[in-house]
């Protein structure tokens, strides 16, 4: 992909985290994600959010994959950059249609 979405991804996740912290009951509906995923996003720290910069493909697109998002959040929480790179590559394939 020629365009990097890393800054937009980070801004979106910061906004989603802040929204979830203020509206934990309505955030799942508003953000279109299961409550347990929203709870995980709500607890992300600034240090964990920095790792979103490793992903340059858009993360705001809805992904109905039940395994991908929990892996992504867990990798952010653990600071597992290798796993984040792997997931970013999977996202690249997802958007390129491969």
C-alpha positions as CSV (number, residue, x, y, z in Angstrom):
1,X,0.0,0.0,0.0
2,X,1.4,3.4,-0.9
3,X,-0.3,5.4,1.8
4,X,0.4,5.0,5.5
5,X,-2.6,5.0,7.8
6,X,-0.5,4.6,11.0
7,X,-1.2,8.1,12.3
8,X,-4.9,7.9,11.5
9,X,-5.1,4.4,13.2
10,X,-3.5,5.8,16.3
11,X,-5.8,8.8,16.4
12,X,-8.8,6.6,15.9
13,X,-7.8,4.2,18.7
14,X,-7.1,7.0,21.1
15,X,-10.6,8.4,20.4
16,X,-12.2,5.0,20.6
17,X,-10.4,4.3,23.9
18,X,-11.5,7.7,25.4
19,X,-15.1,7.2,24.1
20,X,-15.2,3.7,25.6
21,X,-14.0,5.0,28.9
22,X,-16.8,7.6,29.1
23,X,-19.5,5.5,27.5
24,X,-18.7,1.8,28.3
25,X,-22.4,0.8,28.0
26,X,-23.1,2.4,24.6
27,X,-19.6,2.1,23.0
28,X,-20.1,-1.5,21.7
29,X,-23.1,-0.3,19.6
30,X,-21.5,3.0,18.6
31,X,-18.2,1.4,17.6
32,X,-19.7,-1.8,16.2
33,X,-17.6,-4.2,18.3
34,X,-18.4,-6.8,21.0
35,X,-18.4,-5.5,24.6
36,X,-15.3,-7.6,25.5
37,X,-13.3,-6.0,22.7
38,X,-14.4,-2.5,23.7
39,X,-13.4,-3.2,27.3
40,X,-10.0,-4.2,26.1
41,X,-9.7,-1.1,24.0
42,X,-10.8,1.0,27.0
43,X,-7.9,-0.3,29.1
44,X,-5.1,0.4,26.5
45,X,-2.4,2.6,27.9
46,X,-0.5,5.3,25.9
47,X,2.5,3.0,25.8
48,X,0.4,0.2,24.3
49,X,-1.2,2.6,21.8
50,X,2.1,3.7,20.4
51,X,2.6,0.3,18.9
52,X,-0.4,1.0,16.6
53,X,2.1,3.0,14.5
54,X,3.5,-0.3,13.3
55,X,0.3,-0.9,11.3
56,X,0.1,1.3,8.2
57,X,-3.0,-0.2,6.7
58,X,-6.4,1.1,7.8
59,X,-7.8,-0.4,11.0
60,X,-11.0,1.5,11.1
61,X,-12.6,-0.8,8.5
62,X,-15.0,-3.2,10.2
63,X,-13.4,-6.7,10.5
64,X,-15.9,-9.3,11.5
65,X,-13.1,-11.8,12.3
66,X,-13.5,-13.1,15.8
67,X,-9.8,-14.1,16.1
68,X,-8.0,-11.2,14.5
69,X,-9.1,-8.4,16.8
70,X,-8.4,-10.2,20.1
71,X,-5.0,-11.1,18.8
72,X,-4.4,-7.5,17.8
73,X,-5.4,-6.1,21.2
74,X,-3.4,-8.8,23.1
75,X,-0.3,-7.9,21.0
76,X,-0.8,-4.2,21.8
77,X,-1.2,-5.0,25.5
78,X,1.9,-7.3,25.5
79,X,4.0,-5.0,23.4
80,X,4.5,-7.9,21.0
81,X,5.9,-6.1,17.9
82,X,6.4,-9.4,16.0
83,X,2.8,-10.3,16.4
84,X,1.7,-6.8,15.4
85,X,3.8,-7.0,12.2
86,X,2.3,-10.4,11.4
87,X,-1.2,-9.0,11.9
88,X,-0.4,-5.9,9.9
89,X,0.7,-8.2,7.0
90,X,-2.5,-10.1,7.3
91,X,-4.4,-6.8,7.1
92,X,-2.3,-5.8,4.0
93,X,-3.5,-9.0,2.3
94,X,-7.0,-8.3,3.4
95,X,-7.1,-4.9,1.7
96,X,-5.1,-6.0,-1.4
97,X,-7.6,-8.8,-2.1
98,X,-4.9,-11.5,-2.0
